[in-house]
Amino acid sequence: MANRTFAIGDVHGDSGQLRALMAQLPELTADDTLLFLGDYVDRGPDSAGVLDYVRHTLPATTPARLVTLRGNHEDAWLKIVSQGWLAYVIVSSNGCLSTMRSFVGGPPPDETSIPPKAEFEALMRGSFLPADVVDWMRQLPYWYEDEHALYVHAGLPMVDGDWVHPSQAKDPSVLVWTRDERFFRDYEGKLVVCGHTPTKTLPPELSSYTPKDPTDTWAHGGVIAIDTGCGQGGFLTALELPALRVYESRRP
C-alpha cells in the first residue's frame, strides 16, 4: 500500500527500544512517511544516542519521508537554554540529569541522585547541549497533517468550547503541553494521533484497543494515543496508517 504513515510515540532516551521497534516495521519506501511525535530526550539512559539515530542514521538509511515533531521535553530544553527553568530541572522524574549524562558521561541516575554543583550549573543553563542539537530542536514543528490524520505531541486546543485544528492554536505550545481528559473522552473529529499522556493513565474502559491492558495503545472516538511508557519502564509503539496496524518494541 502506498502513502503509508508510521507514527512513533515518545522515545524518552531509550535508543535500544527505538532500534527494536524499527526492526519490527516493514520495509519502507519513498512513498511512506516515518513520523515521530516528539519527546526524544529525558528519563531513559541514551538521549544523545536517540538524537543521533533520529537526526543522522535515519536520514541516511531510510527512503521514507522523515517528520520529527516537537515534544514538551524539547520545548522545555529550549526554555531552559534561553532563560532557565529551575522548577523543571529539579524535578527528578523529568529526567534532565539522564539527558545530560548521556552527552557528557557518567552513570545513569535514579530518582534519588543529586547532581554535584558543576552538573547542576550545566543543567540550569542546558550548556551541555551541542549548538546543533539546540538548533534542531528550535526548528521542530508543532504538528503535521496528512490524508490519514492530524499528528500532535499532546492534543488539540479548545477554543470557545470546541476542539480546533492545530493551525488555530493561539499559542502553539498548547499542542505539546496540554493534558485534558475531556479531549480523550469527547473528541470526535478527524483522527488525531498523539503521545504525551501515558496510555496507562487514560480510562481503559473507553479504549477499543486491548482494553484489558492499560499499558497498551489507547483508542477512542477520534483519538489514538501511543505513549506506552518508553524510557519509564514501558515500551515504544508505532502506528501504521491507514491500516491501523500497531507495532511494539516489546514484541519479537
C-alpha positions in Angstrom: 0.0 0.0 0.0 1.4 3.4 -1.0 1.3 6.6 1.2 1.6 4.8 4.5 2.4 6.8 7.6 4.2 5.2 10.6 3.7 7.4 13.7 6.1 6.6 16.6 5.4 7.6 20.2 7.5 9.1 22.9 11.1 7.6 22.9 12.4 9.3 26.0 16.0 8.5 25.7 15.8 4.7 25.1 17.7 4.0 22.0 17.5 0.3 22.5 13.7 0.3 22.4 13.8 2.6 19.3 16.1 0.2 17.4 13.9 -2.8 18.5 10.8 -1.0 17.2 12.4 0.0 13.9 13.3 -3.7 13.4 9.6 -4.6 13.6 8.5 -2.2 10.8 8.0 -3.4 7.3 10.4 -2.3 4.6 9.8 1.4 4.0 9.7 3.1 0.6 9.9 6.7 -0.7 6.0 6.8 -0.7 6.0 6.3 3.1 6.2 8.8 6.0 8.0 8.0 9.2 6.8 10.4 11.8 7.9 11.0 15.4 5.5 12.6 17.9 8.3 14.2 20.0 9.9 13.6 23.4 13.2 12.1 22.1 15.0 13.0 25.3 15.0 12.7 29.1 14.4 9.8 31.5 16.0 7.0 29.5 19.7 6.4 29.6 20.7 7.4 26.0 19.0 10.6 24.9 22.2 11.5 23.0 22.0 8.2 21.1 18.4 8.7 20.3 19.0 12.1 18.8 22.0 10.8 16.8 19.8 8.0 15.4 16.9 10.2 14.5 18.9 13.1 13.2 21.7 11.2 11.3 21.2 7.5 11.0 17.6 7.5 9.8 18.0 10.2 7.1 20.9 8.3 5.7 19.3 4.9 5.8 15.5 5.2 5.1 14.0 6.2 1.8 10.8 7.3 3.7 9.9 11.0 4.3 11.0 11.8 7.9 8.9 14.1 10.0 10.1 14.9 13.5 7.6 16.8 15.7 8.3 18.8 18.9 7.5 17.3 22.2 7.1 19.1 25.5 10.6 17.9 26.7 12.3 19.5 23.7 10.2 22.6 24.3 11.3 22.6 27.9 15.0 22.4 27.0 14.6 25.4 24.7 13.2 27.3 27.5 16.0 26.2 29.8 18.6 27.3 27.3 17.0 30.7 26.6 16.0 31.7 30.1 16.4 28.9 32.6 13.7 26.9 34.3 14.7 25.7 37.7 11.3 24.3 38.6 11.6 21.9 35.6 15.2 20.9 36.1 14.9 20.0 39.8 12.0 17.5 39.3 13.9 14.2 39.1 11.0 12.5 37.3 11.5 14.8 34.3 14.8 13.0 33.7 17.0 16.0 32.9 20.1 14.6 34.6 19.8 11.4 32.5 19.9 13.5 29.3 23.0 15.5 30.4 25.0 12.4 31.4 24.2 10.8 28.1 26.1 13.7 26.5 28.9 14.3 29.0 29.3 10.8 30.6 28.5 9.4 34.0 26.3 6.7 35.4 22.6 6.8 34.6 21.0 8.4 37.6 18.0 7.3 39.6 15.3 9.5 41.2 17.4 9.9 44.4 20.5 11.1 42.5 21.6 14.6 43.4 23.9 16.3 40.8 27.1 17.9 42.1 27.4 21.7 41.7 29.1 21.6 38.3 26.5 19.3 36.9 23.7 21.3 38.4 25.0 24.6 36.9 25.2 22.9 33.4 21.7 21.6 33.9 20.4 25.0 34.8 21.7 26.5 31.5 21.4 23.5 29.3 25.0 24.4 28.4 26.0 20.7 27.8 23.6 20.5 24.7 25.6 20.9 21.4 24.6 24.0 19.5 23.4 21.9 16.5 21.1 20.0 18.8 19.5 23.2 20.1 19.1 24.5 16.6 17.5 21.3 15.5 15.0 21.5 18.5 14.1 25.0 17.5 13.0 24.0 14.0 10.8 21.1 15.2 7.2 21.7 14.0 4.3 21.5 16.5 2.0 19.5 14.3 1.6 17.6 11.0 -1.3 16.6 8.9 -1.9 14.2 6.0 -4.9 12.5 4.5 -4.9 9.9 7.3 -4.8 12.0 10.5 -3.6 15.0 12.4 -0.4 14.4 14.4 0.5 16.4 17.6 2.5 15.6 20.6 -0.2 16.2 23.2 -3.6 17.1 21.8 -5.7 19.8 20.3 -6.6 23.2 21.8 -10.2 24.1 22.8 -11.4 27.5 21.6 -14.9 28.7 22.6 -15.9 25.2 23.7 -14.8 23.4 20.5 -11.7 21.4 19.7 -10.0 23.3 16.8 -7.4 22.5 14.2 -3.8 22.9 15.4 -3.3 25.8 12.9 -5.9 27.7 15.0 -4.0 27.4 18.3 -3.4 30.9 19.7 -0.3 29.6 21.5 1.2 26.6 19.7 2.9 25.4 22.9 -0.5 24.1 24.0 -0.1 21.4 21.3 2.9 19.9 23.2 1.8 20.6 26.8 -2.0 20.1 27.1 -3.3 17.2 29.1 -7.1 17.4 29.1 -9.1 14.2 29.8 -12.1 15.8 28.0 -10.1 15.6 24.7 -9.7 11.8 25.1 -13.3 11.3 26.2 -15.2 13.6 23.8 -13.2 14.4 20.7 -14.9 13.0 17.5 -13.3 14.9 14.6 -10.6 13.9 12.1 -8.4 11.3 13.6 -5.7 12.6 16.0 -2.6 10.6 16.8 -0.8 11.8 19.9 1.6 10.9 22.6 2.5 12.8 25.8 -0.2 11.4 28.1 0.8 7.9 29.1 -1.8 5.4 28.0 -1.8 3.7 31.4 -3.3 7.0 32.8 -6.2 7.1 30.4 -9.6 5.4 31.1 -9.1 1.8 30.0 -12.8 1.1 29.8 -13.1 3.6 26.9 -10.3 2.1 24.8 -11.3 -0.1 21.8 -7.7 -1.4 21.6 -6.9 -4.2 24.1 -8.8 -2.5 27.0 -7.7 -5.2 29.4 -4.1 -4.0 29.0 -4.0 -0.4 30.3 -0.3 0.0 29.3 -1.1 -0.6 25.6 -2.2 1.7 22.8 -5.3 3.6 23.6 -8.1 4.3 21.1 -11.4 6.0 21.5 -13.6 8.3 19.3 -11.2 10.4 17.2 -8.1 9.9 19.2 -5.3 7.2 19.2 -2.7 7.7 21.9 0.6 5.9 21.7 2.8 7.0 24.7 3.2 3.5 26.1 5.9 4.4 28.7 9.2 4.1 26.8 12.0 5.3 28.9 9.9 4.8 32.0 9.8 1.0 32.2 7.3 0.6 29.3 7.8 0.1 25.6 7.8 2.0 22.4 4.8 1.9 20.0 4.3 2.7 16.3 1.0 3.1 14.5 0.7 2.4 10.8 -2.0 4.4 8.9 -4.3 3.9 7.2 -4.1 0.2 8.1 -4.3 1.0 11.9 -1.6 -1.7 12.4 0.3 -1.5 15.7 4.0 -2.3 16.2 5.7 -2.6 19.6 9.3 -2.8 20.7 8.2 -5.5 23.3 7.1 -7.9 20.6 9.6 -10.2 18.8 
